Amino acid sequence: MSARPFAPGRPAAELLLVLGVPAAMVYMAVSSAVHGTLTAPGCSPGRILALMFFGPDNQGLTCVRLPFTADLPSLGLGVTSEMAVVLYLLLVRRLRNLDRVLSGGSTAIFDRGQLEQEPMKKRYDDFFAKLRVSKRRQLLLLAGVLAVGIWFYVNVSGSSHLFKALPDIQGVHHPAPALQEAYRLSWWARWQTDPAMAALWIVVGSIGTYFACRQAYLYYHLARLFRDAPKLMVFHHVPARVDRDHGWRPVGGLVAVAYFSSLSFVCSLIVLIYIMRDPEAAPAYRLFVNILLATVAFVGMVLNVAMLTTLRRGIAKAYETTLRDKILALNADSDAAEEEGDHLAARTIRLEADHLVGDAGYPVRGRAVRFASLASGLIPVLKLSHDVINLYF
């Protein structure tokens, strides 16, 4: 929650990261146009999307190639990769000064000095130590992600499900092998046709995976810090009349980013399963891929739910501690007023205490972002569950 584990903001570097994936996508689109693989008759993205959702149409056209604009799964992975980069940078930017924001002004929820005193100091320093990832480990992660990206590309270029799905969604349920081969040979990112496009396809997907891993690592340690903080430091209660979210709004922003990160993860998994599934593959290989996809989906969803739950529970517990202390203090003030004979003041104070009892729970009151992200994520989660089940049944 401090500026210590993160370098000061470097707008130029951050802008380069944010624009990197879109620039690569624009380059791929321009290069595809130059090489004649940007689009093809009957292969517009709108038509392909309509065919996927509504089945064959009556246009009398058959898409017999796989140009750039018709490769919706690859475009989807490009979008989720960009989201991973943007959400990671947004998370880092919000973490840079979070401790100062939470400990300063009329909405301060704790005294900053507690971070330099035991028992919180050791836990706080340990949090920062975990966030200082060495360049060597970052490069190892990047190398591992690139290796997975290359393996993924080799599998997709050899037998992408899209090569087999395109005839089916157009009503050709028993396509000739030559038609499926035509899709594979005309794929815009085919290595033998354009190595640069194939390399960019791998890099764009790998960048998204790399920053998603970095983001998950940050959230894992942040959730653990908020889980432990209520036991190690004293939080202050900020009245609703001062701040609607009782001083916790900056932390609520981190939780909102986590919601959208989880949604992006689910969408990327749906695309991954769609591309990788191959009912016609050899049984042993198909079983291996299905187990791998199901494991990634299950573990990823469990970790996302655990991260969000731990983070929210830690915040709620810290807030409920401040409520309990505030209610105890108000009850003591009420008793003192009763002893002094000021019954009106005692009753007023007790009513305030009774009102606070109903405020227990998660302190951030703005529900619009959470509702929008959860509602919009319901369909992708159901779709992901359906796809994972279909891998075996």
N, C-alpha and C positions, 0 to 999 in steps of 0.2 A: 504493500500500500504506500510505498514511498518512492521518491525519485531515485533512490540508490541503485536498484537493480537495472534500471533502464537509463539509457543515455538521454540527454535532453533532446527534445523534438528536433528532427532534421527534416524540414518540409520538403526539400529537394529529393532526399532519399525516399521519403514516404510517398511522394508523388510518383516517383519512378516505379516503386513497387505496385502502387494502385493502377498505374497505366500500363504496366508490363503485359498483363494477360489480355486486356482489350487491344493493345497494339499488336500482339501476336495474332489475335483473332482477325483483326483488320488485314494484316499482312497475308494470312492464309486465304481470306476472301479475295483479295486483290490478285494473289498468285493463282488462285483457282480460276478467276476470270481470264487471266492471261493464258492459262493452259487449257481453257475450255471446259473446266470441271466445276464451274460455279453452280450451274443449274442445267436442267435438261427438260425436254418436253414431257409434261405429265408428272414432273418431279418437284413441283413447287412445295415449299415447307407447309403452306396452308393446306394443300391437298393431302400431303402425307399425314399431317396431323388429323385431318378429317377422316381419312381412311382408317387410321389407328383407332379412332373413337367410334366411328359410325359404320365402318365396313365399306364394301365396294360401292362405287357411285356409277352413274350412267353417262359419264363423259366420253366413253369410247376410247380413252387413252390408257396406255400401259407404260408405267415408268420402268424402263429396262436398264437404267444406269443408277449409280449412287453418287451424285454430285455433292458438293459442299453443303448447299442449302437444304438438301434432303436428309442429311445425316443428323437428325434431331438428337439422338443420344450423345454424339460428340459435342454438339452445340450446348446441350444441357450440362455436360461435364465442364465445359468452358465457363459457363455461368456460375456453377457451384465453386469452381476454382477461384474465380474473381471474388465471390462472396467470402471465401475462406481468408483471402488476403485482406480484404477490407475489414472484416470482423476482427481479425487478429490485431491490426493496427489500431482499430477503435478501442479494443480492450487495453492495449498497452498505453494508449494516450490517456484513458480514464484512470489507469492505475498509477500513472506518474505522480500525481499530486493528491491521491485519494486520502492519504493520512492527514494532509493539511486541511483539506476540505471538511473532513469529518471532525476535526479537532479545533476548528477556528470559527469565530463569529457567534451569533446568537443561536445557531442551530448545531453547535458542537455537541457530539454525543459521547465524547471522552476527552480527558486531558492528555495532551500530546506527551507530557512528561512521563506518563505511564509506560510509553514504548521504550524508554531508556532506563526503566527500573525493573528489578525482578518482582514477580516471576515472569512478566510478559517479555522482558528484554531477550532472554534466551530463546524463547519461541519465535519472537519477531526476527531476530538475527538468523535463526535457522531457516525461516521462510525466505529471506533474501538470499541466503547461501544456496538454497535449492533453485532459485531463479537464475543464478549466474551460471548459465550453461556455457561450457568452454567451446571455443571455435572448433576444436577437434570433434567434440560430440555433435555439434551442429552439422559439420561436414559428413560425419558418419551417418547421421540421420538422412541428410540429403542424398548421399550415395545409395543408402538402402531404399529410399523412396524412388530414386531413378531406376534402380534395378527392378523393383516391382513394376514400375511404369513400362519398362522395356518388355518384361514378361507379359504384362497385360496387352501391350501392343502386338506382340507376336501372336498371341492367342486370338485377338480380335481380327487381325489382318488375315489369319488363316481360316477362321470360321465364325465370324461375327453372326450373332443371331439375326441381325438386321438383314444380312444377305438372304436368309431363309424366310424372314417375316414379310419382306416387301412383296413377294408374289402372293402370299397368303392374304394379306390385307386388301389386295386388289382382286381377290376372287379366284386366283390361280392356286388351287389347293394341292395340286400334284405337279409342280413345275419340273421341267426337264433340267437335268444337271447343268446343261449349257446355260440356262438362264441364271441360276445361282452363281455360276462361274463368271457370267457377264457382270454381275453386281460386284463381285470381288475384284475383277480386273479393272473395273471402271471407278473403283473407290478413290476418292480425291486424295486420301492420305496414304496411298499405297507406296511402299518403300521403293519398289522397282521403277515406279513412274516418277516420283519426286521425293528424293531422300530428305530434302529440307522440310517439306510439309510433314513427313512422318516424324522427324525429329522434334518439330514444334508441337505436334500432337502429344508426344510423350512428355515434353517439357511443361506444357500448359497443365496437363493433368497432375504431374508430379509436384508442381508449385502449389497447387491447391491442397494436395495431400500433406505436403511439408508444413504449410502454415496451419492446417487443421490440427496436426500433431502438436505443433508448438502451442496452439491455443488450448488444446485439451490439457497439456502439461501445466499451463498457467492456472487454469480453472481447478485442476485437481488440488494443487497446493493452496490456492485461495480458499477453496471449500474447507480444507482441513484447518486453515488458520481461523476462519469464522466459527468452525466447530469448537475449537479450543479456547477462543478469546473470552467467551463469557465466564470461564472458570479462572481466568488469569488477570482480568482487569475489571475496573468499575466503569459502567456506562451511565450516561446521564439521560434523564427523561426530558424530551423537548415537547412542550405542550402543542396541541393541534392548532391553537390560535397563533402560534409562532411559525409553525411549518406543518402543512397538511400530512406530510410523511414522517413527522417526528424526527427530522434530521437524517433519515435513512435514504433519501431520494438518490444520492450519488451511487449508493450500493444497489439500489433498484435498477439503475442504468446498467450495471454489470450483469444483473440477472436477466434483463431484457436482451442483452447481447447473447447470453447463453441460450435463451429460447430460440433465437434466430439461427444460432450456430447448430443447434440440434435439428432444426428444420432443414437446414442446408445439408447436414449429414444424411438425413433420411432420404432426401431427394437424390443425392449422389449414389446412395446404395440402390435405389430403385433402378437408376440408369445402369449401374454396374451389373446388377442381376439380369436386366434385360439383355445387355450385350453379351454377357458371358454364358448364359444358359444355352445348351446345345443338346437337345434330345437325341440327335443322331450320332453323337460322339461315341467312342468306345466306352463300354460300361464302366471299366475301371477308372478311366480318365473323367468320365461324367460324374461318377461318385466322388472323386477327389475334389473336383471343382464345386460340386453342390455342397459338400461338407465345408469347404473353405468359405463359400459365400454365406452359408447359414451361420457359421461361426462368427464371421465378421459382423453380420447383421445382429446376431444375438448379443455378442459381447459389446458392440458399439452402443446398442440401445440400452443395455443394462448400465453401462458406464455413464451414459448421458443422463439417465434417470437418477442414478446414484449421486452424480455431481450436483444436479439441480436440487435434489432433495436435501443433501447435506448442506449446501449453501443456504437454502431457504430456512432450514431448521436452525442453523447457527444464528442467522439474523433474527429469527423469531425468538429464539431463546434469550439472546442478548437484550432484545427489546422487552420481553416479558420480565426479565430481571429488573430493568429500570422501572417498569410499572409496579412491580411488587415493592421495591424500595420507596417509590413515590407514594403508594397507597399506605404503607406503614407510617411514613412521615406525616401524611395527612391525618391519619387516625390519631397519631400522637398529638397533633395540633388541635384536633377536635376535642380530645379528652382534656387538654389544657384549657381550652375555651370553656368547656363545661365546668371545670373546677373554679374558673374565675367568674362563673355566672353569666357568661355571654352565650346564651342558648341559641340566638339567631346565627352568630358566627359559627358556632359548633355545628349547627344543622347545615349551613352553607358548605362548610369544609367537608362534612360527611357526604353530602350529595355529590361533590366533586370526586371524592374517592369512589363512590358507587358508580359514577359514570366511567371512571377509568377501568373498572373491572371488566366492562364490556368491550374494551379496546384490545384485549389480549389477542395475540396471533401475529401474522405477518404485518409489519408496520407500513409498508409502502401501499398507499391507497389507490394509486392510479392503476386500474385494471385493463385499460384499453389495449395496451401493448401486449399484456399477457393473454388477454382473450383473443386478440387478433392472431397472435402467433400460435396459440393452442388450437384455435378453430381452423386456421389454415393448415395446421400440421396434422389434423385428424385424418383427412383423406390420404395424404402421403403415408402415414403410419399404417392405416388399414391396407393400402396398396402394397406396402412393403411386406406386411404380414401375409397377405394373399400370395405374393410372389415367392416368399420363402417356403410356404406350404406347397406351392405348385412345383417346387424343385423335387419333391419326393412323391407327390400324389397326383 
